[in-house]
Amino acid sequence: MNSSTAPILIAGAGLAGALLAAQLSGQGHRVTLVERRGDMRREQIAVGRSINLALAERGWEGLRRAGAVELVRSYALPMRGRMVHDRDGECQFQVYGLKPNEVIWSVHRGRLNQTLIDVAADAGATLRFNARLDRVDFDGRQAHFVDELDGSEFELEFSVLIGADGAGSAVRAAMEAEQPLGQRTDFLDHGYKELTIPPRADGSPAMDVAALHIWPRGSYMLIALPNPDATFTATLFLPNEGECSFARFADVGAARRFFETEFADALALIPDFDEQYQRNPVGLLGTLRCPHWHRGDRALLIGDAAHAIVPFHGQGMNCAFEDCVALQDLIAECTDQGQTRWPEVFERFDAERRPNAHAIAEMALENYLEMRDAVADPRYQLRRQLELELARRVPDRFMPRYSMVMFSSVPYAVARARGEQQLELLKELTAGKDRFDEIDLDAAVDRVHERMTPLPA
Ligand SMILES: Cc1cc2nc3c(=O)[nH]c(=O)nc-3n(C[C@H](O)[C@H](O)[C@H](O)COP(=O)(O)OP(=O)(O)OC[C@H]3O[C@@H](n4cnc5c(N)ncnc54)[C@H](O)[C@@H]3O)c2cc1C
């Protein structure tokens, strides 16, 4: 087999790898998709990390490209806004967007991954499970695998190797082994623990399923997303060390007392809190910064393998799916008569995606502060009310940053830059004001026209 007849080899049949395999196979490319774990469509496999995920517009675009929208829509749950819970159990609903389609969707990670593997198989990709990528001979275009069931080793040839093997990527490690990449992971000093909120005794959901629930408490928070089986997956984000921390609440009695003070209404919905708290691990969170995503014309990293981020904007998977869309488009643009100019594809992918990956990594970190703290602040709420009003009045020039990230495909870097300009404007317009009716809206609209250029189409 020579390099042009060998398949595109994708390491990792997680969310990005399976989607990319479906997209490229659907376009007639020969693709082999190789996964370390067993086939989750047939075996019970721990999916790792979060049980469910927030899916937004960029993610849907990836699914559209793979023809998977209807399949996923059948089990995705729309969340129209945030339900903010205070310490007394009082709730305030904060709508996410203005239009009916401006919602985010809660999807089950395992089910979504199974769907994508099915779609990739139907599109013609060759799948191999229980095969762990171990090392790579880039010059010889050969990847070495270990069979996880019997320990045997085997090789697969590739035309190009796509590393979609997550934050601990073996492809990235193989690139690093050849030449230092200058990569760095900045771990957050906060971790997370998941807890399941069961349905009520009559089988109905214990809270409003059309919302993402948040218990903002300043330096930490609890959130919960709905599942189709009427449960919610709650996630506690807390410092790892210190006064209020996982270390301090290592003892379940201390954790229970903490919940009684801070999240009493949530605690009341989790009858087996003690068992769950003791059983469920604390997960690490971090931002991967890797200055090199490709190795010549042989290998490219995508998704978390290239740019893992913290989960506070619910965009890691959405960004990974946007990588797949960008890569699919570049491959189409750079392919003539069956020959793909891979160096050009990889260079352009890097140039296009890197500023955007950087921007969403920063916005994800910033959004932790917004979620755990600002949403409960009256000044934030006043600015939020004004930004929705300006978006209603001047939709071609003003879109809240949250909406640009979640409900549009405006590049992340543009969303971040415009978001900063808009925040300055909102601060000026609300300075010295306590109530919405004190703001001169006509003057505010004039300022938007003066200061903001039209949004990109
Ligand atoms: C707590 C938490 C909550 C999150 N919530 C959201 C959210 O709401 N919305 C959102 O968009 N994102 C969210 N994310 C981020 C999201 O999980 C990731 O961005 C996404 O999973 C990245 O997909 P991926 O395919 O790049 O990597 P992964 O999903 O990690 O897939 C990598 C795959 O590669 C396989 N693999 C690994 N090593 C090898 C090897 N050596 N050989 C072969 N296969 C291998 C793995 O088994 C896995 O199947 C969250 C993350 C966390 C931690």
The ligand as a MOL file (V3000), in Angstrom:
LIG
                    3D

  0  0  0     0  0            999 V3000
M  V30 BEGIN CTAB
M  V30 COUNTS 53 58 0 0 0
M  V30 BEGIN ATOM
M  V30 1 C -16.9370 17.8720 33.3680 0
M  V30 2 C -16.9310 18.1840 31.9000 0
M  V30 3 C -18.0720 18.7070 31.3280 0
M  V30 4 C -18.0850 19.0250 29.9780 0
M  V30 5 N -19.2130 19.5730 29.4330 0
M  V30 6 C -19.2170 19.9450 28.1470 0
M  V30 7 C -20.3870 20.5170 27.5700 0
M  V30 8 O -21.4050 20.7180 28.2440 0
M  V30 9 N -20.3560 20.8670 26.2430 0
M  V30 10 C -19.2440 20.6880 25.4810 0
M  V30 11 O -19.2620 21.0560 24.2970 0
M  V30 12 N -18.1250 20.1250 25.9910 0
M  V30 13 C -18.0920 19.7520 27.2940 0
M  V30 14 N -16.9700 19.1640 27.8230 0
M  V30 15 C -15.7860 18.9920 26.9530 0
M  V30 16 C -15.9130 17.7200 26.1210 0
M  V30 17 O -16.0650 16.6050 26.9650 0
M  V30 18 C -14.6570 17.5240 25.2630 0
M  V30 19 O -14.2860 18.7380 24.6690 0
M  V30 20 C -14.9080 16.4760 24.1720 0
M  V30 21 O -15.1380 15.2200 24.7600 0
M  V30 22 C -13.7230 16.4150 23.2110 0
M  V30 23 O -13.9370 15.3940 22.2860 0
M  V30 24 P -12.7030 14.6030 21.6630 0
M  V30 25 O -13.3010 13.6370 20.7140 0
M  V30 26 O -11.6830 15.5700 21.2080 0
M  V30 27 O -12.0560 13.8230 22.9000 0
M  V30 28 P -12.6870 12.6230 23.7590 0
M  V30 29 O -14.1700 12.7860 23.8620 0
M  V30 30 O -11.8910 12.5900 25.0140 0
M  V30 31 O -12.4080 11.3060 22.9100 0
M  V30 32 C -11.1110 10.7670 22.8000 0
M  V30 33 C -11.2420 9.3020 22.3990 0
M  V30 34 O -9.9530 8.7930 22.1140 0
M  V30 35 C -9.8110 7.5260 22.7300 0
M  V30 36 N -8.3780 7.2920 22.9520 0
M  V30 37 C -7.6040 7.8740 23.8990 0
M  V30 38 N -6.3480 7.4290 23.8100 0
M  V30 39 C -6.3160 6.5370 22.7840 0
M  V30 40 C -5.2910 5.7360 22.2000 0
M  V30 41 N -4.0270 5.7440 22.6790 0
M  V30 42 N -5.6060 4.9550 21.1480 0
M  V30 43 C -6.8800 4.9170 20.6540 0
M  V30 44 N -7.8940 5.6440 21.1870 0
M  V30 45 C -7.6150 6.4570 22.2270 0
M  V30 46 C -10.6300 7.6410 24.0050 0
M  V30 47 O -10.9600 6.3590 24.5200 0
M  V30 48 C -11.8290 8.4260 23.5080 0
M  V30 49 O -12.8310 7.5960 22.9790 0
M  V30 50 C -16.9360 18.8200 29.1770 0
M  V30 51 C -15.7820 18.2670 29.7580 0
M  V30 52 C -15.7820 17.9650 31.1040 0
M  V30 53 C -14.5330 17.4050 31.7140 0
M  V30 END ATOM
M  V30 BEGIN BOND
M  V30 1 1 1 2
M  V30 2 1 2 3
M  V30 3 2 2 52
M  V30 4 2 3 4
M  V30 5 1 4 5
M  V30 6 1 4 50
M  V30 7 2 5 6
M  V30 8 1 6 7
M  V30 9 1 6 13
M  V30 10 2 7 8
M  V30 11 1 7 9
M  V30 12 1 9 10
M  V30 13 2 10 11
M  V30 14 1 10 12
M  V30 15 2 12 13
M  V30 16 1 13 14
M  V30 17 1 14 15
M  V30 18 1 14 50
M  V30 19 1 15 16
M  V30 20 1 16 17
M  V30 21 1 16 18
M  V30 22 1 18 19
M  V30 23 1 18 20
M  V30 24 1 20 21
M  V30 25 1 20 22
M  V30 26 1 22 23
M  V30 27 1 23 24
M  V30 28 2 24 25
M  V30 29 1 24 26
M  V30 30 1 24 27
M  V30 31 1 27 28
M  V30 32 2 28 29
M  V30 33 1 28 30
M  V30 34 1 28 31
M  V30 35 1 31 32
M  V30 36 1 32 33
M  V30 37 1 33 34
M  V30 38 1 33 48
M  V30 39 1 34 35
M  V30 40 1 35 36
M  V30 41 1 35 46
M  V30 42 1 36 37
M  V30 43 1 36 45
M  V30 44 2 37 38
M  V30 45 1 38 39
M  V30 46 1 39 40
M  V30 47 2 39 45
M  V30 48 1 40 41
M  V30 49 2 40 42
M  V30 50 1 42 43
M  V30 51 2 43 44
M  V30 52 1 44 45
M  V30 53 1 46 47
M  V30 54 1 46 48
M  V30 55 1 48 49
M  V30 56 2 50 51
M  V30 57 1 51 52
M  V30 58 1 52 53
M  V30 END BOND
M  V30 END CTAB
M  END
